[in-house]
């Protein structure tokens, strides 16, 4: 694993320290890695949404469409969501 040093103003450093303590991270590095991962997922989702918006329409999402999705997911998935 590579090391990266960053400089933060005191106010940001205090904020990071508070988040580490509040959310139970072991270190500030762990907290920052989690923030970076969240941003990566956010950008991936944004790209997928843009791709979907640019793709041709493939049909309507009516009640039959959602019922077919429920059938494919099966009863186990429904029970897991309720738990």
N, C-alpha and C positions, 0 to 999 in steps of 0.2 A: 504494500500500500504506500502510495506517495504521500508526502507531507506538503501542506500548503499553509503558509502563515498569512493571516489577515490582520489588519489594523482596524480597530473600532473606536469610535468616540466613547467616552465614559458612559454616556447615557445608553448607548446600544449594548455595551458590555454588561451593564447592570441588568438590562432587559433580558439578555441571553442567560445570564446567571439565574435570574428569577424563573425563567421558563424551564431551565434544567432542573431546578429544585422543585418547582410546582408539578411538572409532568413526569418526574422520576427518571430523567435521563442520567446516565452514569457520568457523562462528560459533556462539555459544550460541543466537542467534535461530533458526538452522537446526535445531538440536537440539530446541528447544522447539516449533517448528512441527511437527516430526515426531511428537513426543509428543501434540500436540493432534490431528493427523490420525489417529493410532492410536486415540485415545479416541473420535473420531467414528466410525471403522469399528467399534469395539467396541460402541458404542451402536446403530449401525445393525444389526449382527448380532443384538444382544439383542432389538431390536424385531422383526426378522424371525422369530426363534425364538419370541417370544411370539405373534406372529400365526399362525405355524404351529401352535403348541400349541392355539390357540383355534379353528382352522379345523376343519371336519368331516372325519372320516376318509374318505379317498378310495380306499383299497385297501391291500393288504399289500405290503411291500417284500420279496418273496421272490426266489429265484434268477432267475426269469423277468424280474422287474422290473429287476434289475441287469444281466442279459444284454442287455436292450433298451437300457439306458443305454450299455453298451459298444458296441453296434452303432451307435447314434446318434453317439457320440464318434468312432468310426472308428479304424483302425489307426494313423493319424498321431498321435493323442492318446496312445495307449498307448506308442508309441515315445518321445514327448517326455517322458513321466513316467519312463521307465526311464533316460533320459539324465542 
